[in-house]
């Protein structure tokens, strides 16, 4: 499958719809170990993304930069800067190309994930969005298969349950953070599942 602006706009539309559907679930997960507003914040951000006037003739890098700015300016807490950085750094890696294979997109997203790691100073195993993003994006870069990436993201989300949080507000809970799905990993898995739906 090839990925271009048309596919990316469909991907972003799917993310917006799924976040509206899963907003209460994400807020509940966040309430267990955080502020309780992760789903509401992301829903607000991606509603803003849906209003972006980026034309189909522009390179995807322009779309990703606009998405990043919308998320950074509208999503509260740490999620806005982190997801904004994911899209911003991915867009930078895209350059001027207008179409990407799955593997090429995976490599661009790996640049985005590296940006998230630098900003959050977090790694795999810290019970964050990275526990879903890293295996999913690595799977996409290796195979070009978005469905395999989505499955890796879902497995990464579930793998956060036995972890003790080492970053963010959840880390204040210490061992009491064990036994819960990380809401950031849950939203990251949702975003990757929408990418897989574009090719089905």
C-alpha positions in Angstrom: 0.0 0.0 0.0 1.1 3.6 -0.7 0.6 6.4 1.7 -0.2 9.9 0.5 -2.1 13.0 1.7 -5.5 11.4 0.8 -4.7 8.3 3.0 -3.3 10.5 5.8 -6.4 12.6 5.8 -8.5 9.5 6.1 -6.2 8.3 8.9 -6.7 11.5 10.8 -10.4 11.3 10.3 -10.5 7.8 11.7 -8.4 8.9 14.7 -10.9 11.7 15.4 -13.9 9.4 15.2 -12.3 6.7 17.4 -11.3 9.2 20.0 -14.9 10.5 20.2 -16.0 6.9 20.7 -13.3 6.0 23.2 -13.1 9.3 25.0 -14.8 8.0 28.2 -12.7 4.9 28.2 -9.4 6.9 27.9 -10.6 9.3 30.6 -11.3 6.4 32.9 -7.9 4.8 32.3 -6.3 8.2 33.0 -8.4 8.7 36.2 -7.0 5.5 37.6 -3.4 6.8 37.5 -3.5 10.4 36.3 -5.7 13.5 35.8 -8.7 11.7 34.2 -8.8 13.9 31.1 -6.6 12.1 28.5 -9.5 11.2 26.2 -11.2 14.6 26.4 -7.9 16.4 25.7 -7.0 14.3 22.7 -10.6 14.5 21.3 -10.4 18.3 21.5 -7.1 18.3 19.7 -8.1 16.1 16.8 -11.4 18.0 16.3 -9.1 21.0 15.7 -7.0 18.8 13.3 -10.2 18.0 11.3 -10.6 21.7 10.6 -7.1 22.1 9.0 -7.3 23.6 5.5 -4.3 21.7 4.1 -4.7 21.0 0.4 -4.2 17.6 -1.2 -1.5 19.0 -3.5 0.8 19.9 -0.6 3.4 17.4 0.6 2.5 15.3 3.6 5.2 17.0 5.6 3.1 20.2 5.5 0.0 18.3 6.7 2.0 16.7 9.6 3.5 20.1 10.6 0.0 21.6 10.7 -1.3 18.6 12.8 1.6 19.1 15.2 0.8 22.8 15.7 -2.9 22.1 16.2 -2.2 19.4 18.9 0.4 21.5 20.7 -1.9 24.5 20.8 -5.1 22.7 21.9 -4.2 19.5 23.9 -3.5 20.1 27.5 -1.0 18.4 29.8 2.0 16.5 28.4 0.0 14.8 25.6 -0.2 17.9 23.4 3.6 18.5 23.2 4.3 14.7 23.0 1.9 13.9 20.2 2.7 17.2 18.5 6.4 16.2 18.5 5.5 12.8 17.0 3.8 14.4 14.0 6.4 17.3 13.7 9.5 15.1 13.7 7.8 12.5 11.4 7.0 15.4 9.0 10.6 16.6 9.0 11.7 13.1 8.1 9.3 13.0 5.2 11.0 15.8 3.4 9.4 16.8 0.1 8.2 13.3 -0.9 4.5 13.0 -1.6 4.0 9.2 -1.4 5.5 6.6 0.9 5.6 2.8 1.2 4.7 1.3 4.5 8.4 0.8 5.3 9.3 4.3 4.4 6.4 5.7 6.5 7.6 3.4 9.4 11.1 4.9 9.2 9.7 8.5 9.2 7.6 7.6 12.2 10.7 6.2 13.9 12.1 9.7 13.7 8.9 11.0 15.3 9.2 8.4 18.1 12.8 9.4 18.7 11.6 13.0 19.1 9.1 11.9 21.7 11.8 10.0 23.6 14.0 13.1 23.6 11.2 15.4 24.8 9.8 13.1 27.5 13.2 11.6 28.5 11.5 8.2 28.5 12.2 4.8 27.2 10.4 1.5 26.6 9.3 0.0 29.9 8.6 3.3 31.6 4.8 2.8 31.2 4.1 5.5 28.7 2.8 5.9 25.1 6.3 4.7 24.0 5.5 1.2 25.1 2.9 1.0 22.3 4.6 3.3 19.8 8.0 1.8 19.7 7.0 -1.8 18.9 4.3 -0.7 16.5 6.5 1.7 14.5 9.4 -0.7 14.5 7.1 -3.4 13.0 5.9 -1.0 10.3 9.5 0.0 9.4 10.6 -3.7 9.2 7.6 -5.2 7.3 5.6 -2.3 5.9 2.5 -4.0 7.2 0.2 -1.6 9.1 -1.8 -4.5 10.5 1.3 -6.0 12.1 2.1 -2.6 13.5 -1.4 -2.3 15.0 -1.1 -5.7 16.6 2.3 -4.8 18.0 0.8 -1.6 19.4 -2.0 -3.4 21.1 0.4 -5.9 22.6 2.5 -3.0 23.8 -0.5 -1.4 25.4 -1.4 -4.6 27.3 2.3 -5.0 28.4 2.0 -1.7 30.4 -0.4 -3.4 32.9 2.2 -5.0 35.1 4.7 -2.1 34.8 5.3 0.5 37.5 5.2 4.0 36.0 8.6 5.8 36.0 7.5 9.0 34.1 4.7 11.5 34.4 2.0 11.9 37.0 1.4 8.2 37.3 5.0 7.8 38.7 3.9 9.6 41.8 1.7 6.5 42.6 4.8 4.2 42.8 3.7 0.6 43.1 0.0 1.6 43.0 0.5 2.3 39.3 0.9 -1.4 38.7 -2.1 -3.2 37.4 -3.5 -0.5 35.1 -3.3 0.1 31.3 -1.3 3.3 30.6 -3.7 5.7 28.9 -1.0 7.1 26.6 -0.2 3.6 25.4 -3.9 3.0 24.9 -4.3 6.2 22.7 -1.1 5.3 20.8 -2.5 1.8 20.0 -5.8 3.4 18.9 -3.9 5.7 16.5 -2.0 2.8 15.0 -5.1 0.7 14.6 -6.6 3.6 12.5 -3.6 3.5 10.2 -4.1 -0.2 9.7 -7.8 0.4 8.8 -6.8 2.6 5.8 -5.3 -0.5 4.1 -8.1 -2.9 4.8 
